[in-house]
Structures are given as structure tokens and as C-alpha cells.
Amino acid sequence: MEAKAYLKYARISPRKVQIVLDLIRGKDVATAMGILNNKPRAASELLIKLLKSAIANAENNFHMDTTKLYVSECFVCPGPTLKRIMPRAKGSADRILKRTSHVTMVVKERD
């Protein structure tokens, strides 16, 4: 039995999210929440909300015991990229790529 939570179209680069996801993969939810609370990264706030959502899904939809939960899977996929223009010298322009992320988190019960 597993419970999933999704975060789509997050306005943060997938590379920045991947660094934090690697720290919590395979950890129990209490440890993962402690890591996220003490990690000074922009992705940490988004992932705290996502982890709380996955825990709530497990508890309310599948009647799992929250003390036995662990983060079994977590991954990020790139979402659509917003393309913007920044004026440069002599009438030229540079393209600014504002990347988005789709994050998936799965929690399971330990046996």
C-alpha cells in the first residue's frame, strides 16, 4: 500500500529540487521532516508541504499508521519552461529560461 502526493508547475528549477530530494529518499517521515526543516534551501518549504500532504493522504485515504511511514520514492521531472527576454547592449537580447518542476512523493508503511 502506498500514498502519493504531487506538486506540479512549481516555479523552481528541477536541479535545485533534486539536491534536497536525494537527502530524504528512503528515510522515515519524522527524519525527513527534520532534514527539511533544518535545510536552508528554497525547495525545502515546498517539499515540507508536499510531505505533509503525502502523510495526510496515507492517513485519511488508506488508514496507514503514520509512525511506520517512510519516503519510498521521490523524484522531480521538468515542467514547461517560461521563456523571457532580457535587453542587452546594441539592441540585442538574451533569453531567460524560467524553469518549472513537477515533483512526486510516495510514502509506504514499513513492515
C-alpha angles and dihedrals in degrees: 000000000000137000123212136201128188133203112194132188094009109174095232131096116262090230091061092049094046092060092059095040091057089060096056103037110119095008124121114257096253091054092044091051090050092051092049093047092053100040112097097214131122091234093057095077092051093047093049089058091045093050091049089051092051091049091049091049090052093048100042103032103034102023093232124165106255093209091063097048124116135176102259098172135012126163142154130222125191115257127201116313119231111221118212133175126231118194115236137183124306095016096299126127139214124215117237115204114208104194127207132200140215110207125194124192125186125190126193137182120255115233 
